[in-house]
Amino acid sequence: MIYLTLFIEFFKIGLFAIGGGLATLPFLQDFAARTGLITSADIANMIAISESTPGPIGINSATYFGYQIGGVPGGIIAVVGLVTPSIIIIILVSQFLKKFKENRYVQGAFYGLRPASTGLIAAACFSVMQIALFSQDLFAQTGVFTDLFQWKHILLAVILFFVIKKTNKHPIIYLAASAVIGIVFHFAGV
Amino acid sequence: MNELLSLFLTFARIGGLTFGGGYAMLPMLQKEVVEAKHWATEEELMDYYAIGQCTPGIIAINTATFIGYKQKGLAGALFATYGVVAPSWVIIMIIAAFISNFADLAIVQNAFAGIQVCVVVLILNAVIKLAKKSVIDIPTAVICIAVALLSIVTDLSPIVFVIAAGVLGVVIQSLKAKGAKS
């Protein structure tokens, strides 16, 4: 029963993959190797599509994977399997927090957790920045210092930073504008 | 509007407009959930992200479940969570069925490269907003900077940082309480 297999496999991934969408990748590769239901070319294609469409990467991957194996129901069931452990665990954590919200130790823990959470997000921002604004590969090839920077991209980032500060509209407006600018000025170089 | 429907639609909008995973969702959550709907505070959002990092599952889903559950219990958790995934279902299946070379299209690559720049700036703004609420004294500033630097230069899992920072928080607060007493 392919749907049951999909549900169980993705339930396991949801249970064991900690820390975001890309953490599910090794599990998907293992699943592919074990079952032979999907090839490594499929996985490469899946990553490319998941990263260039909206939505959480883990959910996009599960949908793509499930769809390739079991059509529309497959795509839906894979995602249901993936999110079910989260729903159960987070509800348990929520109940615990509600009960112990005023507890001295819980409050102390959050006092430390919040700046750590901010720091982790700053680090994630840094790694996206490396990909989006700099071209380390080109620099490694040519050794020319100015090749390290993607000038067009950096200019857009600086402009956006000030425009967003000034106008503070919904993020989708800036995303849409950036997509158009990317197309008009060939941001990917193609 | 019915609050469950409102949870579903709001999170569907967030899911459909998020490019690049859980962190990229943060600016949307601040705008929609904190500023527009008042379903959570900036502090709560940070708590959810911290917990979402060290519990199994995808951060975006964990955060949606937290907020949905807080508003409307189990039903709220389900509506918010399936709201986040609904756009992925539609978009990915259409692409998988009809466009075999989607990611290779020049227009997609160029648009995405532009979007990526915007995502960097949006996350940077989100970090600044969060830092104003979470960095409130010297110890929290040290924790924030140390975690950021260590997670850039080492391969340690976020779980390590979250647990260490939680323990440190308890210790610092206990010491402060002791200092205040004596």
Chai-1 contact restraints between the chains, C-beta under 6 A:
chainA,res_idxA,chainB,res_idxB,connection_type,confidence,min_distance_angstrom,max_distance_angstrom,comment,restraint_id
A,G14,B,G57,contact,1.0,0.0,6.0,A-B,restraint_1
A,L15,B,P56,contact,1.0,0.0,6.0,A-B,restraint_2
A,I18,B,P56,contact,1.0,0.0,6.0,A-B,restraint_3
A,G19,B,Q53,contact,1.0,0.0,6.0,A-B,restraint_4
A,G19,B,P158,contact,1.0,0.0,6.0,A-B,restraint_5
A,G20,B,G21,contact,1.0,0.0,6.0,A-B,restraint_6
A,G20,B,G22,contact,1.0,0.0,6.0,A-B,restraint_7
A,G20,B,I59,contact,1.0,0.0,6.0,A-B,restraint_8
A,G21,B,G21,contact,1.0,0.0,6.0,A-B,restraint_9
A,G21,B,I58,contact,1.0,0.0,6.0,A-B,restraint_10
A,A48,B,A103,contact,1.0,0.0,6.0,A-B,restraint_11
A,I49,B,I95,contact,1.0,0.0,6.0,A-B,restraint_12
A,I49,B,F102,contact,1.0,0.0,6.0,A-B,restraint_13
A,I49,B,A103,contact,1.0,0.0,6.0,A-B,restraint_14
A,S52,B,A103,contact,1.0,0.0,6.0,A-B,restraint_15
A,S52,B,V108,contact,1.0,0.0,6.0,A-B,restraint_16
A,S52,B,F112,contact,1.0,0.0,6.0,A-B,restraint_17
A,T53,B,I91,contact,1.0,0.0,6.0,A-B,restraint_18
A,P54,B,G16,contact,1.0,0.0,6.0,A-B,restraint_19
A,P54,B,L17,contact,1.0,0.0,6.0,A-B,restraint_20
A,P54,B,T18,contact,1.0,0.0,6.0,A-B,restraint_21
A,P54,B,F19,contact,1.0,0.0,6.0,A-B,restraint_22
A,G55,B,G15,contact,1.0,0.0,6.0,A-B,restraint_23
A,G55,B,P87,contact,1.0,0.0,6.0,A-B,restraint_24
A,G55,B,S88,contact,1.0,0.0,6.0,A-B,restraint_25
A,P56,B,G21,contact,1.0,0.0,6.0,A-B,restraint_26
A,P56,B,I58,contact,1.0,0.0,6.0,A-B,restraint_27
A,P56,B,A60,contact,1.0,0.0,6.0,A-B,restraint_28
A,I57,B,G21,contact,1.0,0.0,6.0,A-B,restraint_29
A,G58,B,I58,contact,1.0,0.0,6.0,A-B,restraint_30
A,I59,B,V85,contact,1.0,0.0,6.0,A-B,restraint_31
A,I59,B,S88,contact,1.0,0.0,6.0,A-B,restraint_32
A,N60,B,S88,contact,1.0,0.0,6.0,A-B,restraint_33
A,N60,B,I92,contact,1.0,0.0,6.0,A-B,restraint_34
A,T63,B,S88,contact,1.0,0.0,6.0,A-B,restraint_35
A,T63,B,W89,contact,1.0,0.0,6.0,A-B,restraint_36
A,T63,B,I92,contact,1.0,0.0,6.0,A-B,restraint_37
A,Y64,B,I92,contact,1.0,0.0,6.0,A-B,restraint_38
A,Y64,B,A96,contact,1.0,0.0,6.0,A-B,restraint_39
A,Y67,B,M93,contact,1.0,0.0,6.0,A-B,restraint_40
A,Y67,B,A96,contact,1.0,0.0,6.0,A-B,restraint_41
A,G75,B,M93,contact,1.0,0.0,6.0,A-B,restraint_42
A,V79,B,V85,contact,1.0,0.0,6.0,A-B,restraint_43
A,V83,B,I61,contact,1.0,0.0,6.0,A-B,restraint_44
A,V83,B,T81,contact,1.0,0.0,6.0,A-B,restraint_45
A,P85,B,P56,contact,1.0,0.0,6.0,A-B,restraint_46
A,P85,B,G57,contact,1.0,0.0,6.0,A-B,restraint_47
A,S86,B,G57,contact,1.0,0.0,6.0,A-B,restraint_48
A,S86,B,I61,contact,1.0,0.0,6.0,A-B,restraint_49
A,S86,B,N62,contact,1.0,0.0,6.0,A-B,restraint_50
A,S86,B,T65,contact,1.0,0.0,6.0,A-B,restraint_51
A,I87,B,T65,contact,1.0,0.0,6.0,A-B,restraint_52
A,I87,B,A77,contact,1.0,0.0,6.0,A-B,restraint_53
A,I87,B,T81,contact,1.0,0.0,6.0,A-B,restraint_54
A,I89,B,T55,contact,1.0,0.0,6.0,A-B,restraint_55
A,I90,B,N62,contact,1.0,0.0,6.0,A-B,restraint_56
A,I90,B,T65,contact,1.0,0.0,6.0,A-B,restraint_57
A,I90,B,F66,contact,1.0,0.0,6.0,A-B,restraint_58
A,I91,B,Y69,contact,1.0,0.0,6.0,A-B,restraint_59
A,S94,B,Y69,contact,1.0,0.0,6.0,A-B,restraint_60
A,Y105,B,V170,contact,1.0,0.0,6.0,A-B,restraint_61
A,G108,B,G169,contact,1.0,0.0,6.0,A-B,restraint_62
A,G108,B,V170,contact,1.0,0.0,6.0,A-B,restraint_63
A,G108,B,Q173,contact,1.0,0.0,6.0,A-B,restraint_64
A,A109,B,G166,contact,1.0,0.0,6.0,A-B,restraint_65
A,A109,B,G169,contact,1.0,0.0,6.0,A-B,restraint_66
A,A109,B,V170,contact,1.0,0.0,6.0,A-B,restraint_67
A,F110,B,D47,contact,1.0,0.0,6.0,A-B,restraint_68
A,Y111,B,G169,contact,1.0,0.0,6.0,A-B,restraint_69
A,Y111,B,Q173,contact,1.0,0.0,6.0,A-B,restraint_70
A,G112,B,A165,contact,1.0,0.0,6.0,A-B,restraint_71
A,G112,B,G166,contact,1.0,0.0,6.0,A-B,restraint_72
A,G112,B,L168,contact,1.0,0.0,6.0,A-B,restraint_73
A,G112,B,G169,contact,1.0,0.0,6.0,A-B,restraint_74
A,L113,B,A50,contact,1.0,0.0,6.0,A-B,restraint_75
A,L113,B,A165,contact,1.0,0.0,6.0,A-B,restraint_76
A,L113,B,G166,contact,1.0,0.0,6.0,A-B,restraint_77
A,R114,B,M46,contact,1.0,0.0,6.0,A-B,restraint_78
A,R114,B,S134,contact,1.0,0.0,6.0,A-B,restraint_79
A,P115,B,S134,contact,1.0,0.0,6.0,A-B,restraint_80
A,P115,B,V135,contact,1.0,0.0,6.0,A-B,restraint_81
A,P115,B,T140,contact,1.0,0.0,6.0,A-B,restraint_82
A,P115,B,I143,contact,1.0,0.0,6.0,A-B,restraint_83
A,P115,B,C144,contact,1.0,0.0,6.0,A-B,restraint_84
A,A116,B,I143,contact,1.0,0.0,6.0,A-B,restraint_85
A,A116,B,V147,contact,1.0,0.0,6.0,A-B,restraint_86
A,A116,B,F161,contact,1.0,0.0,6.0,A-B,restraint_87
A,A116,B,V162,contact,1.0,0.0,6.0,A-B,restraint_88
A,A116,B,A165,contact,1.0,0.0,6.0,A-B,restraint_89
A,S117,B,M46,contact,1.0,0.0,6.0,A-B,restraint_90
A,S117,B,Y49,contact,1.0,0.0,6.0,A-B,restraint_91
A,S117,B,A50,contact,1.0,0.0,6.0,A-B,restraint_92
A,T118,B,L130,contact,1.0,0.0,6.0,A-B,restraint_93
A,T118,B,A131,contact,1.0,0.0,6.0,A-B,restraint_94
A,T118,B,S134,contact,1.0,0.0,6.0,A-B,restraint_95
A,T118,B,C144,contact,1.0,0.0,6.0,A-B,restraint_96
A,G119,B,C144,contact,1.0,0.0,6.0,A-B,restraint_97
A,G119,B,V147,contact,1.0,0.0,6.0,A-B,restraint_98
A,G119,B,A148,contact,1.0,0.0,6.0,A-B,restraint_99
A,L120,B,V147,contact,1.0,0.0,6.0,A-B,restraint_100
A,L120,B,S151,contact,1.0,0.0,6.0,A-B,restraint_101
A,L120,B,P158,contact,1.0,0.0,6.0,A-B,restraint_102
A,I121,B,Y23,contact,1.0,0.0,6.0,A-B,restraint_103
A,I121,B,V127,contact,1.0,0.0,6.0,A-B,restraint_104
A,A122,B,V127,contact,1.0,0.0,6.0,A-B,restraint_105
A,A122,B,A148,contact,1.0,0.0,6.0,A-B,restraint_106
A,A123,B,A148,contact,1.0,0.0,6.0,A-B,restraint_107
A,A123,B,S151,contact,1.0,0.0,6.0,A-B,restraint_108
A,A123,B,I152,contact,1.0,0.0,6.0,A-B,restraint_109
A,A124,B,Y23,contact,1.0,0.0,6.0,A-B,restraint_110
A,C125,B,I123,contact,1.0,0.0,6.0,A-B,restraint_111
A,C125,B,L124,contact,1.0,0.0,6.0,A-B,restraint_112
A,C125,B,V127,contact,1.0,0.0,6.0,A-B,restraint_113
A,F126,B,I152,contact,1.0,0.0,6.0,A-B,restraint_114
A,V128,B,V120,contact,1.0,0.0,6.0,A-B,restraint_115
A,M129,B,V120,contact,1.0,0.0,6.0,A-B,restraint_116
A,A132,B,Q116,contact,1.0,0.0,6.0,A-B,restraint_117
A,A132,B,V117,contact,1.0,0.0,6.0,A-B,restraint_118
A,A132,B,V120,contact,1.0,0.0,6.0,A-B,restraint_119
A,H153,B,V117,contact,1.0,0.0,6.0,A-B,restraint_120
A,L156,B,V117,contact,1.0,0.0,6.0,A-B,restraint_121
A,A157,B,V117,contact,1.0,0.0,6.0,A-B,restraint_122
A,A157,B,V121,contact,1.0,0.0,6.0,A-B,restraint_123
A,L160,B,C118,contact,1.0,0.0,6.0,A-B,restraint_124
A,L160,B,V121,contact,1.0,0.0,6.0,A-B,restraint_125
A,F161,B,V121,contact,1.0,0.0,6.0,A-B,restraint_126
A,H170,B,K31,contact,1.0,0.0,6.0,A-B,restraint_127
A,P171,B,P27,contact,1.0,0.0,6.0,A-B,restraint_128
A,P171,B,M28,contact,1.0,0.0,6.0,A-B,restraint_129
A,P171,B,L122,contact,1.0,0.0,6.0,A-B,restraint_130
A,I172,B,L17,contact,1.0,0.0,6.0,A-B,restraint_131
A,Y174,B,C118,contact,1.0,0.0,6.0,A-B,restraint_132
A,L175,B,I115,contact,1.0,0.0,6.0,A-B,restraint_133
A,L175,B,C118,contact,1.0,0.0,6.0,A-B,restraint_134
A,S178,B,G114,contact,1.0,0.0,6.0,A-B,restraint_135
A,S178,B,I115,contact,1.0,0.0,6.0,A-B,restraint_136
A,S178,B,V117,contact,1.0,0.0,6.0,A-B,restraint_137
A,S178,B,C118,contact,1.0,0.0,6.0,A-B,restraint_138
A,A179,B,A111,contact,1.0,0.0,6.0,A-B,restraint_139
A,A179,B,G114,contact,1.0,0.0,6.0,A-B,restraint_140
A,A179,B,I115,contact,1.0,0.0,6.0,A-B,restraint_141
A,I181,B,G114,contact,1.0,0.0,6.0,A-B,restraint_142
A,G182,B,N110,contact,1.0,0.0,6.0,A-B,restraint_143
A,G182,B,A111,contact,1.0,0.0,6.0,A-B,restraint_144
A,G182,B,A113,contact,1.0,0.0,6.0,A-B,restraint_145
A,G182,B,G114,contact,1.0,0.0,6.0,A-B,restraint_146
A,I183,B,I107,contact,1.0,0.0,6.0,A-B,restraint_147
A,I183,B,N110,contact,1.0,0.0,6.0,A-B,restraint_148
A,I183,B,A111,contact,1.0,0.0,6.0,A-B,restraint_149
A,H186,B,N110,contact,1.0,0.0,6.0,A-B,restraint_150
A,F187,B,N110,contact,1.0,0.0,6.0,A-B,restraint_151
A,F187,B,A113,contact,1.0,0.0,6.0,A-B,restraint_152
A,F187,B,G114,contact,1.0,0.0,6.0,A-B,restraint_153
A,A188,B,Q109,contact,1.0,0.0,6.0,A-B,restraint_154
A,A188,B,N110,contact,1.0,0.0,6.0,A-B,restraint_155
A,A188,B,A113,contact,1.0,0.0,6.0,A-B,restraint_156
A,V190,B,A106,contact,1.0,0.0,6.0,A-B,restraint_157
A,V190,B,Q109,contact,1.0,0.0,6.0,A-B,restraint_158
